[in-house]
Amino acid sequence: MTSKKIENINKTKKIVILFLLILLFLIILVFSVANTITDKRRLPSLQSSKKELAVRGDIVSADNFKIASSKKLYKASIDTRFLDLDKKELFLKLFSIYSNISYSKLKRKVDESINYKPGNLVLSYNIDARTAKNLKELGFKLRRLKVFKAMKVDGGRILRGLSIIESGEKRIYSYENTLTPVVGYITKFETDDGKTKVRGIKGLEKKYNTILNKTEDGILKGNRDVLSYISFNKDSIIKKREDGAKLVLNIPLKLQKNIEMILDRHKEKLSAQEIVVSIMNNKTGEILSLASSNRFNPESIKQEDIPSLNVNAIEYQFEPGSVIKPMAIALVLDKNRVKKDELFFAYNEGKANSKGEYRRGRYKIDRFYIKDDHRFKKHYLTLDDIFIFSSNIGTLQLAQRLKGAEIYEGYKRFGFTRKTGIDLPYEKVGQMPPVYKLAAGEDKDKDNAYKATVSYGQGMTSTFMQIMKAFTVFNNDGYSITPRIVSYLEMDSGKYKPDDILKEKVISKEAANEVKRMLIKTVTHGTGRSAQIDGLEIGGKTGTAKVARRGNYQREYISSFFGFVNDNKNSYTIGVTVFRPNSRGKYWYYYYAAQSAVPVFKDIISNMVSLNYLKKQNQ
């Protein structure tokens, strides 16, 4: 074969090999492009969205102080697999400074994760908004310092740094135990998306739980820029967060705090188990104060606080004693069953002592003797005598003039055996003897022991707030009024009254005014004399009742004083109940209402004068 022919063959081979190489390259290129097109790629999303957590609504005093509020909490976390171990110390020191979490605590957490369970590590669940903002800035700095290293995952590279996200909310009680137990307390729960939220268990937190927690999270959604920030345009979604409703109370913080200090002082002096006080606007039903000497911090409830968690003003039922007498007498007056100048025998026969006083009266019904505490200098009593000096015997004689159904329905109109309508949960209603027991013997004109005992507040139970509501009748032309703690709600950019204030006709205006006159005379001439303050119209009634337990009366007492105070412009009903004051030893007499409840009542009025809720007429 000639050299020329061989050269041609070699050229052909080279051309074929080159063609095959070009063809192979094209095949690989086409395959690669096709594979790239069909394969799922881990491309960053062109859109980004962010939720803003809405929180529970505030509870605010009448003078605009936040009694209860919620703040957002943030969670800080890292993935320890991405942490550059050569820069671990730098991270720990910087995070400790920014978060105010101790270096040793952080080091222990991080080391345990690295050594035993590398992966996601929550550094704190309890970061406030300001700290969260600073930590987010730290996150960017840590990236620039390359504290975290990227890792290959599924053929791509991923970098996870410091993560700061909303984790939930925390309830704050700025004034600690103020207005407890009325404000109540909460418990935490986890939502479906892992956020920590709260719900009310007692008090106002429970009563208004649904609307306090009626929230809608905010949403920001739109295209993101190279730094992962959302850039907004006409297609973006911006939805403002809606927090829960705000409760605005009728109770001013300053007045409430002052009343609580008064109770603390008197509780110590009287060695009482508890003192409960309320002040109510007699015309509107607005509760200006509902205070207890037994309070707790809702953020830090301890074992010894458990007895104080209930609102005893509405949850504790007790025999009220003589503070009920005005209601019994009012019903007799309303039925016109007593004459203006009528006299009633005191059942106090015998000789007078050196002071001209006859022995205490004794009245027999069935097998029982009912006694008076007061010694009279006469045998026959007027209606004023019976009322002002709190005669059991005189009151029961008046009550016998009412039929069983009349006294039962009358007490019910005053609010006994019914809820007062106050905006608090778990309200109790007390008990009354049934009508058939109250009516026994009336067809034979016989005295009824049940009528007798309920006329002076025994053989029945009520709550503190029921008595408060009943006393509004005498300073309100015969109408009772519903007590209200919350003034209005703020929600959906509007203000809403929770409910209408209800007034209910109980007795005639004439009967109410006659009882009012005698309540005032009780303060000027009777058992409530130490409640007097010149320049103000004050009326009230004392009551000292023994505590009943398992069918027997104990040597323990509940002492009360309920009444009203008026100036030329303002009108308030005020109630004071002292539970189990000292009744032994040197100061045994503290259990009398005149020595316990009445001085508290007077201090409250003096405080209201100093804060300009009342103005003396001679000023």
C-alpha positions as CSV (number, residue, x, y, z in Angstrom):
1,M,0.0,0.0,0.0
2,T,1.4,3.3,-1.0
3,S,2.2,5.9,1.5
4,K,-0.4,8.2,0.1
5,K,-3.1,5.7,0.6
6,I,-2.1,5.1,4.2
7,E,-2.1,8.9,4.8
8,N,-5.7,9.1,3.5
9,I,-6.8,6.3,5.8
10,N,-5.3,8.0,8.9
11,K,-7.0,11.2,8.0
12,T,-10.3,9.4,7.7
13,K,-9.8,7.7,11.1
14,K,-9.0,11.1,12.7
15,I,-12.1,12.7,11.2
16,V,-14.3,9.8,12.4
17,I,-12.8,9.9,16.0
18,L,-13.3,13.7,16.1
19,F,-16.8,13.3,14.9
20,L,-17.5,10.7,17.5
21,L,-16.0,12.9,20.3
22,I,-18.1,15.8,19.2
23,L,-21.2,13.5,19.1
24,L,-20.4,12.2,22.6
25,F,-20.0,15.7,23.9
26,L,-23.4,16.7,22.4
27,I,-25.0,13.7,23.9
28,I,-23.6,14.4,27.4
29,L,-24.7,18.1,27.0
30,V,-28.2,17.2,26.0
31,F,-28.5,14.7,28.8
32,S,-27.2,17.1,31.4
33,V,-29.6,19.9,30.2
34,A,-32.5,17.5,30.2
35,N,-31.6,16.2,33.6
36,T,-31.4,19.7,35.0
37,I,-34.7,20.6,33.5
38,T,-36.5,17.5,34.9
39,D,-34.7,17.3,38.3
40,K,-36.2,19.0,41.4
41,R,-33.9,21.9,42.3
42,R,-33.5,23.4,45.7
43,L,-34.0,27.0,44.5
44,P,-34.8,29.7,47.0
45,S,-38.4,30.8,47.0
46,L,-39.0,34.2,45.4
47,Q,-41.7,34.9,48.0
48,S,-41.5,35.2,51.7
49,S,-44.1,35.4,54.4
50,K,-44.0,36.3,58.1
51,K,-46.6,36.0,60.9
52,E,-46.9,38.5,63.8
53,L,-48.3,36.9,66.9
54,A,-51.3,38.6,68.5
55,V,-51.6,38.6,72.3
56,R,-54.3,38.5,74.9
57,G,-56.0,41.8,75.7
58,D,-55.1,44.1,78.7
59,I,-57.1,44.7,81.9
60,V,-56.9,48.4,82.7
61,S,-57.9,50.5,85.7
62,A,-60.3,53.4,85.5
63,D,-57.3,55.7,85.8
64,N,-55.6,54.0,82.9
65,F,-53.0,51.8,84.7
66,K,-52.4,48.3,83.3
67,I,-53.4,45.8,85.9
68,A,-52.8,42.8,83.6
69,S,-51.1,42.8,80.2
70,S,-49.4,40.3,77.8
71,K,-46.0,40.5,76.2
72,K,-44.7,38.5,73.3
73,L,-41.9,35.9,74.0
74,Y,-39.3,34.8,71.6
75,K,-37.4,31.5,71.2
76,A,-33.6,31.5,70.4
77,S,-32.1,28.4,68.9
78,I,-29.1,27.1,66.9
79,D,-28.2,23.9,65.2
80,T,-25.0,22.8,66.8
81,R,-24.0,20.8,63.7
82,F,-23.4,24.1,61.9
83,L,-21.4,25.7,64.7
84,D,-17.7,26.2,64.0
85,L,-16.1,24.7,67.0
86,D,-13.1,26.9,66.7
87,K,-15.4,29.9,67.2
88,K,-17.7,28.3,69.9
89,E,-16.2,30.5,72.6
90,L,-16.9,33.7,70.6
91,F,-20.5,32.6,70.1
92,L,-21.0,31.8,73.8
93,K,-19.6,35.1,75.0
94,L,-21.5,37.3,72.5
95,F,-24.8,35.5,73.0
96,S,-24.4,35.7,76.8
97,I,-23.8,39.5,76.5
98,Y,-26.8,40.1,74.2
99,S,-29.2,37.8,76.0
100,N,-28.2,38.4,79.6
101,I,-28.1,34.6,80.0
102,S,-25.1,33.3,82.1
103,Y,-22.1,32.1,80.1
104,S,-21.8,28.9,82.2
105,K,-25.5,28.0,81.6
106,L,-25.1,28.5,77.8
107,K,-21.8,26.5,77.7
108,R,-23.4,23.6,79.5
109,K,-26.3,23.4,77.1
110,V,-24.1,23.8,74.0
111,D,-21.5,21.2,75.1
112,E,-24.2,18.7,76.0
113,S,-25.8,19.1,72.5
114,I,-22.4,18.8,70.7
115,N,-21.3,15.8,72.7
116,Y,-24.5,13.8,73.0
117,K,-27.1,15.0,70.6
118,P,-26.0,17.3,67.9
119,G,-28.8,19.1,66.2
120,N,-31.4,21.8,67.0
121,L,-30.8,23.3,70.4
122,V,-33.2,25.9,72.1
123,L,-31.1,28.3,74.1
124,S,-34.1,30.2,75.6
125,Y,-37.9,30.2,75.3
126,N,-38.3,33.4,77.4
127,I,-36.8,36.3,75.4
128,D,-38.6,39.6,75.4
129,A,-39.1,41.8,72.3
130,R,-36.2,44.2,72.9
131,T,-33.7,41.4,73.5
132,A,-35.1,39.5,70.5
133,K,-34.4,42.5,68.3
134,N,-30.8,42.7,69.5
135,L,-30.3,39.0,69.0
136,K,-31.5,39.2,65.4
137,E,-28.8,41.8,64.8
138,L,-26.3,39.5,66.5
139,G,-27.4,36.8,64.1
140,F,-26.3,38.8,61.1
141,K,-22.9,39.6,62.7
142,L,-22.3,36.0,63.5
143,R,-22.8,35.1,59.8
144,R,-20.3,37.7,58.8
145,L,-17.8,36.4,61.4
146,K,-18.4,32.9,59.9
147,V,-19.3,31.5,63.4
148,F,-21.6,29.0,61.6
149,K,-20.4,26.8,58.6
150,A,-22.4,25.6,55.7
151,M,-22.9,21.9,55.2
152,K,-23.7,19.7,52.2
153,V,-27.2,18.3,52.3
154,D,-28.7,16.4,49.4
155,G,-26.2,17.7,47.0
156,G,-26.7,21.3,48.1
157,R,-25.1,23.5,50.7
158,I,-27.1,24.8,53.7
159,L,-26.2,27.3,56.4
160,R,-28.2,27.6,59.6
161,G,-27.3,30.3,62.1
162,L,-28.9,31.9,65.1
163,S,-32.7,31.6,64.8
164,I,-35.1,34.1,66.7
165,I,-38.8,33.3,66.3
166,E,-42.0,34.2,68.3
167,S,-42.7,31.4,70.8
168,G,-45.8,32.7,72.6
169,E,-46.9,35.2,75.3
170,K,-46.5,35.8,78.9
171,R,-49.1,37.4,81.3
172,I,-47.7,40.4,83.3
173,Y,-49.3,41.7,86.5
174,S,-47.6,45.1,86.9
175,Y,-48.9,45.7,90.5
176,E,-48.4,42.2,91.7
177,N,-51.2,41.4,94.2
178,T,-53.3,44.5,93.6
179,L,-57.0,43.8,92.9
180,T,-56.6,40.1,93.6
181,P,-58.4,37.8,93.8
182,V,-60.9,39.8,91.6
183,V,-58.5,40.0,88.6
184,G,-58.0,36.3,88.8
185,Y,-55.2,34.2,87.4
186,I,-54.3,32.2,84.2
187,T,-52.8,29.0,83.0
188,K,-50.6,28.3,80.0
189,F,-51.4,26.0,77.1
190,E,-49.8,25.1,73.7
191,T,-51.5,25.9,70.4
192,D,-51.5,23.5,67.4
193,D,-48.6,25.4,65.9
194,G,-46.5,25.2,69.1
195,K,-47.1,28.7,70.5
196,T,-47.5,29.3,74.2
197,K,-50.8,31.0,75.0
198,V,-52.8,31.6,78.2
199,R,-56.4,31.3,79.4
200,G,-58.2,32.6,82.5
201,I,-59.0,30.3,85.4
202,K,-60.6,32.7,88.0
203,G,-61.8,36.2,88.3
204,L,-62.0,38.7,85.5
205,E,-59.5,36.7,83.5
206,K,-62.0,33.8,83.5
207,K,-65.2,35.8,83.0
208,Y,-63.9,37.6,80.0
209,N,-61.5,34.9,78.7
210,T,-63.1,34.5,75.3
211,I,-62.9,38.1,74.3
212,L,-59.5,38.7,75.9
213,N,-58.2,35.8,73.8
214,K,-60.1,36.9,70.6
215,T,-57.0,37.5,68.5
216,E,-55.9,37.4,64.9
217,D,-52.2,37.1,64.0
218,G,-50.8,39.7,61.6
219,I,-49.4,38.5,58.2
220,L,-46.7,40.0,55.9
221,K,-46.4,38.3,52.5
222,G,-44.5,39.4,49.4
223,N,-41.4,39.1,47.2
224,R,-38.1,39.0,49.0
225,D,-34.9,40.7,48.1
226,V,-31.3,39.3,48.1
227,L,-31.0,39.9,51.9
228,S,-34.3,37.9,52.5
229,Y,-36.2,41.0,53.5
230,I,-39.8,41.4,52.2
231,S,-40.2,44.0,49.5
232,F,-43.8,45.3,49.2
233,N,-45.7,46.0,46.0
234,K,-49.4,46.1,45.0
235,D,-49.5,42.2,45.1
236,S,-48.2,42.0,48.7
237,I,-50.4,41.0,51.6
238,I,-50.3,43.1,54.8
239,K,-52.7,42.2,57.6
240,K,-52.3,44.0,60.9
241,R,-52.4,41.9,64.0
242,E,-55.5,42.2,66.2
243,D,-54.9,41.7,69.9
244,G,-57.6,40.6,72.3
245,A,-60.2,43.0,73.7
246,K,-59.1,45.5,76.4
247,L,-61.1,45.6,79.6
248,V,-61.5,49.0,81.1
249,L,-62.6,48.8,84.8
250,N,-64.7,51.1,86.9
251,I,-62.1,50.6,89.7
252,P,-59.4,53.3,89.9
253,L,-56.0,51.9,90.9
254,K,-55.2,54.6,93.5
255,L,-58.4,54.1,95.4
256,Q,-58.1,50.3,95.3
257,K,-54.5,50.4,96.6
258,N,-55.5,52.8,99.4
259,I,-58.4,50.5,100.5
260,E,-56.1,47.5,100.4
261,M,-53.7,49.2,102.8
262,I,-56.6,50.0,105.1
263,L,-57.6,46.4,105.2
264,D,-54.1,45.2,105.8
265,R,-53.8,47.4,108.8
266,H,-57.1,46.4,110.3
267,K,-56.6,42.7,109.6
268,E,-53.4,42.8,111.7
269,K,-55.1,44.7,114.5
270,L,-58.2,42.4,114.6
271,S,-56.3,39.2,114.0
272,A,-59.0,38.5,111.4
273,Q,-59.0,35.6,108.9
274,E,-60.1,38.0,106.1
275,I,-61.7,41.4,105.6
276,V,-63.7,42.1,102.4
277,V,-64.8,45.6,101.3
278,S,-66.7,47.0,98.4
279,I,-67.6,50.5,97.2
280,M,-70.4,50.9,94.7
281,N,-71.9,53.9,92.9
282,N,-75.5,53.8,94.1
283,K,-77.0,55.2,90.9
284,T,-74.9,53.5,88.2
285,G,-73.9,50.2,89.8
286,E,-70.2,50.9,89.1
287,I,-67.9,49.0,91.5
288,L,-65.2,51.5,92.5
289,S,-63.5,49.0,94.8
290,L,-63.8,45.3,95.6
291,A,-60.9,44.5,98.0
292,S,-59.7,41.7,100.2
293,S,-57.0,41.6,102.8
294,N,-56.1,38.1,101.4
295,R,-54.3,38.6,98.1
296,F,-51.7,36.9,96.0
297,N,-49.3,37.5,93.1
298,P,-50.8,35.8,90.0
299,E,-47.4,35.5,88.4
300,S,-46.1,33.6,91.4
301,I,-48.8,31.6,93.2
302,K,-47.5,29.7,96.2
303,Q,-49.0,26.8,98.2
304,E,-50.1,29.2,101.0
305,D,-52.0,31.3,98.5
306,I,-54.5,28.6,97.6
307,P,-57.1,29.7,100.3
308,S,-57.0,33.2,98.8
309,L,-57.6,32.3,95.2
310,N,-61.5,32.4,95.5
311,V,-63.4,35.7,95.4
312,N,-65.1,35.3,98.8
313,A,-67.2,38.3,98.2
314,I,-69.3,36.2,95.8
315,E,-68.2,32.6,96.5
316,Y,-68.4,32.3,100.3
317,Q,-71.9,31.7,101.7
318,F,-72.6,32.6,105.4
319,E,-75.3,33.5,107.8
320,P,-75.3,37.3,107.6
321,G,-76.9,38.2,110.9
322,S,-78.5,41.5,111.8
323,V,-77.6,43.2,108.5
324,I,-80.6,41.4,107.2
325,K,-83.1,43.1,109.6
326,P,-83.6,46.2,107.4
327,M,-84.9,43.9,104.6
328,A,-87.4,42.2,106.9
329,I,-88.6,45.4,108.3
330,A,-88.8,47.0,104.8
331,L,-91.1,44.2,103.6
332,V,-93.4,44.8,106.6
333,L,-93.5,48.6,105.8
334,D,-94.0,47.9,102.1
335,K,-97.1,45.8,103.0
336,N,-98.4,48.5,105.4
337,R,-98.5,46.0,108.3
338,V,-97.1,48.3,111.0
339,K,-98.6,51.5,112.3
340,K,-96.6,54.6,112.7
341,D,-96.7,54.9,116.5
342,E,-97.2,51.2,117.3
343,L,-95.4,49.8,120.4
344,F,-94.0,46.3,120.7
345,F,-93.4,44.4,124.0
346,A,-89.7,43.8,124.7
347,Y,-90.3,40.7,126.8
348,N,-88.0,42.0,129.4
349,E,-90.0,41.8,132.6
350,G,-88.4,42.2,136.0
351,K,-86.7,45.0,138.0
352,A,-84.4,47.6,136.5
353,N,-80.7,47.7,137.5
354,S,-78.9,50.7,138.9
355,K,-78.7,52.2,135.4
356,G,-82.5,51.9,135.0
357,E,-82.1,49.1,132.4
358,Y,-84.2,46.0,132.4
359,R,-82.8,42.5,131.7
360,R,-82.4,41.4,128.1
361,G,-85.6,40.3,126.5
362,R,-86.4,36.6,126.0
363,Y,-89.0,35.4,123.5
364,K,-90.1,31.8,123.3
365,I,-91.0,30.1,120.0
366,D,-91.6,26.3,120.2
367,R,-88.8,25.0,122.3
368,F,-86.4,27.8,121.7
369,Y,-85.7,31.1,123.4
370,I,-84.7,34.1,121.2
371,K,-82.8,36.8,123.1
372,D,-81.8,40.4,122.6
373,D,-78.3,41.8,123.1
374,H,-79.4,45.3,124.1
375,R,-80.8,46.3,127.5
376,F,-83.7,48.7,127.3
377,K,-84.9,51.2,129.9
378,K,-88.5,50.5,129.0
379,H,-90.8,47.5,128.3
380,Y,-92.3,48.7,125.1
381,L,-90.3,49.5,121.9
382,T,-91.1,51.8,119.0
383,L,-90.1,50.8,115.4
384,D,-87.1,53.1,115.7
385,D,-86.0,51.4,118.9
386,I,-86.2,48.0,117.3
387,F,-84.2,49.1,114.2
388,I,-81.6,51.4,115.9
389,F,-80.7,49.0,118.7
390,S,-81.1,45.9,116.6
391,S,-83.8,44.1,118.6
392,N,-84.2,40.4,117.6
393,I,-87.4,40.2,119.5
394,G,-89.0,43.3,117.9
395,T,-87.9,42.3,114.4
396,L,-89.3,38.7,114.7
397,Q,-92.6,40.1,115.9
398,L,-92.8,42.3,112.8
399,A,-91.8,39.4,110.5
400,Q,-94.7,37.2,111.9
401,R,-97.0,39.7,110.1
402,L,-95.8,38.5,106.7
403,K,-97.0,35.3,105.1
404,G,-94.4,32.7,104.4
405,A,-94.7,33.3,100.6
406,E,-94.4,37.1,101.2
407,I,-91.2,36.9,103.1
408,Y,-89.7,34.4,100.7
409,E,-90.6,36.4,97.5
410,G,-89.6,39.6,99.2
411,Y,-86.1,38.3,100.1
412,K,-85.8,37.0,96.6
413,R,-86.7,40.5,95.2
414,F,-83.9,41.9,97.4
415,G,-81.6,39.5,95.6
416,F,-81.2,36.6,98.0
417,T,-81.1,33.1,96.5
418,R,-80.3,34.8,93.2
419,K,-77.1,35.8,91.5
420,T,-76.4,39.5,91.7
421,G,-75.3,39.7,88.0
422,I,-71.8,41.0,88.9
423,D,-69.4,40.2,86.1
424,L,-67.4,37.5,87.9
425,P,-67.6,33.7,87.5
426,Y,-68.6,31.1,90.1
427,E,-71.0,33.3,92.0
428,K,-73.0,31.4,94.7
429,V,-76.6,32.3,95.6
430,G,-77.1,31.2,99.2
431,Q,-80.1,29.4,100.7
432,M,-83.5,30.2,102.2
433,P,-85.9,27.9,104.0
434,P,-88.6,26.7,101.5
435,V,-92.0,28.5,101.5
436,Y,-93.8,25.6,103.2
437,K,-91.5,25.9,106.2
438,L,-91.9,29.7,106.4
439,A,-95.7,29.3,106.1
440,A,-96.1,26.6,108.7
441,G,-98.8,27.5,111.3
442,E,-99.8,30.8,109.7
443,D,-103.4,29.4,109.1
444,K,-103.6,29.0,112.9
445,D,-102.0,32.4,113.6
446,K,-99.0,30.7,115.3
447,D,-95.5,32.1,115.5
448,N,-93.1,30.5,112.9
449,A,-89.5,29.9,114.0
450,Y,-88.2,30.0,110.4
451,K,-89.7,33.5,109.8
452,A,-88.2,34.6,113.1
453,T,-84.6,33.4,112.4
454,V,-84.5,34.7,108.8
455,S,-85.7,38.1,110.0
456,Y,-82.5,38.6,111.9
457,G,-80.2,36.7,109.4
458,Q,-80.0,33.2,110.8
459,G,-81.3,30.0,109.3
460,M,-80.3,31.3,105.8
461,T,-77.1,32.1,103.9
462,S,-76.1,34.8,101.6
463,T,-72.9,36.2,100.0
464,F,-71.3,39.5,100.7
465,M,-72.3,40.9,97.3
466,Q,-75.9,39.9,97.7
467,I,-76.1,42.1,100.8
468,M,-74.3,44.9,99.0
469,K,-76.9,44.8,96.2
470,A,-79.8,44.6,98.7
471,F,-78.6,47.8,100.5
472,T,-78.7,49.8,97.3
473,V,-82.5,49.7,97.6
474,F,-82.6,52.0,100.6
475,N,-80.6,54.8,99.0
476,N,-82.2,54.4,95.5
477,D,-85.9,55.0,95.9
478,G,-86.7,51.3,96.3
479,Y,-84.7,50.0,93.4
480,S,-81.8,47.6,93.4
481,I,-79.0,47.9,90.9
482,T,-76.7,45.4,89.2
483,P,-73.0,45.7,90.3
484,R,-70.5,46.1,87.5
485,I,-66.7,45.9,87.6
486,V,-66.0,46.4,83.9
487,S,-66.9,49.8,82.5
488,Y,-66.5,49.0,78.8
489,L,-64.5,46.8,76.3
490,E,-62.3,48.1,73.5
491,M,-62.2,45.8,70.5
492,D,-62.4,46.1,66.7
493,S,-61.6,49.8,67.1
494,G,-64.8,50.4,69.1
495,K,-66.0,50.7,72.7
496,Y,-68.7,48.4,74.0
497,K,-70.6,48.2,77.2
498,P,-70.6,44.5,78.4
499,D,-74.2,44.5,79.5
500,D,-77.0,47.0,80.4
501,I,-77.0,48.0,84.0
502,L,-80.3,46.6,85.4
503,K,-82.5,48.3,88.0
504,E,-85.2,46.3,89.6
505,K,-88.2,47.6,91.7
506,V,-88.0,45.9,95.1
507,I,-90.2,48.0,97.5
508,S,-92.0,51.3,97.4
509,K,-90.2,54.6,97.5
510,E,-92.0,55.4,100.8
511,A,-90.8,52.1,102.5
512,A,-87.3,52.6,101.2
513,N,-87.1,56.2,102.5
514,E,-88.4,55.1,105.9
515,V,-85.7,52.5,106.2
516,K,-83.1,55.0,105.0
517,R,-84.2,57.4,107.8
518,M,-83.7,54.7,110.4
519,L,-80.3,53.7,108.9
520,I,-79.1,57.3,109.3
521,K,-80.5,57.3,112.9
522,T,-78.6,54.1,113.6
523,V,-75.4,56.0,112.8
524,T,-76.3,59.1,114.8
525,H,-77.9,57.4,117.8
526,G,-77.5,53.6,117.6
527,T,-75.0,50.8,117.1
528,G,-73.2,52.6,114.2
529,R,-72.3,55.8,116.0
530,S,-68.6,55.5,115.5
531,A,-69.1,55.7,111.7
532,Q,-70.2,59.4,111.9
533,I,-68.3,62.0,109.9
534,D,-69.6,65.6,110.0
535,G,-70.7,67.1,106.7
536,L,-71.8,63.7,105.1
537,E,-75.1,61.8,105.2
538,I,-74.2,58.3,106.4
539,G,-76.5,55.4,107.2
540,G,-75.8,51.8,108.0
541,K,-76.5,48.6,109.9
542,T,-74.2,46.4,112.0
543,G,-74.4,42.7,112.1
544,T,-72.5,40.1,114.2
545,A,-73.2,36.5,113.4
546,K,-71.8,33.3,114.8
547,V,-70.2,30.9,112.4
548,A,-72.2,27.7,111.9
549,R,-70.3,24.4,111.3
550,R,-71.9,21.0,111.0
551,G,-75.1,22.2,112.5
552,N,-73.6,23.9,115.6
553,Y,-72.6,27.5,116.2
554,Q,-69.0,28.0,117.1
555,R,-67.3,30.7,119.1
556,E,-66.2,32.3,115.9
557,Y,-67.9,35.4,114.4
558,I,-68.5,37.2,111.1
559,S,-69.0,40.9,111.7
560,S,-70.4,43.3,109.1
561,F,-71.4,46.9,108.5
562,F,-73.3,47.8,105.4
563,G,-74.6,51.2,104.5
564,F,-74.3,54.3,102.4
565,V,-72.7,57.7,102.3
566,N,-74.0,60.7,100.4
567,D,-72.8,64.3,99.8
568,N,-74.6,66.9,97.7
569,K,-73.5,65.2,94.4
570,N,-72.4,61.6,95.0
571,S,-74.0,58.5,96.5
572,Y,-72.2,55.3,97.4
573,T,-73.1,52.0,99.0
574,I,-70.3,50.5,101.1
575,G,-70.0,47.1,102.6
576,V,-67.5,45.7,105.1
577,T,-67.3,42.2,106.4
578,V,-64.7,40.9,108.9
579,F,-64.4,37.1,108.9
580,R,-63.4,35.6,112.2
581,P,-61.9,38.6,114.1
582,N,-60.3,38.0,117.5
583,S,-63.0,37.0,120.1
584,R,-60.8,35.9,123.0
585,G,-58.2,37.3,125.4
586,K,-57.6,40.9,126.2
587,Y,-59.4,42.2,123.0
588,W,-62.2,39.7,123.0
589,Y,-64.7,42.5,122.1
590,Y,-63.2,43.0,118.7
591,Y,-65.7,40.5,117.3
592,Y,-68.5,43.0,117.7
593,A,-69.2,44.8,114.4
594,A,-69.1,48.2,116.2
595,Q,-65.4,47.4,117.2
596,S,-64.3,45.8,113.9
597,A,-66.4,46.5,110.8
598,V,-67.5,50.0,111.7
599,P,-64.0,51.5,112.1
600,V,-63.0,50.0,108.7
601,F,-66.1,51.6,107.2
602,K,-65.2,55.0,108.7
603,D,-61.6,54.8,107.4
604,I,-62.8,54.1,103.9
605,I,-65.1,57.1,103.9
606,S,-62.3,59.3,105.2
607,N,-60.0,58.1,102.4
608,M,-62.7,58.8,99.8
609,V,-62.9,62.4,101.1
610,S,-59.2,62.8,100.8
611,L,-59.3,61.5,97.2
612,N,-62.2,63.8,96.3
613,Y,-64.8,61.1,95.8
614,L,-66.8,62.9,98.5
615,K,-67.1,66.5,99.6
616,K,-68.3,67.4,103.1
617,Q,-71.2,69.8,103.0
618,N,-69.4,72.4,105.3
619,Q,-66.4,72.6,102.9
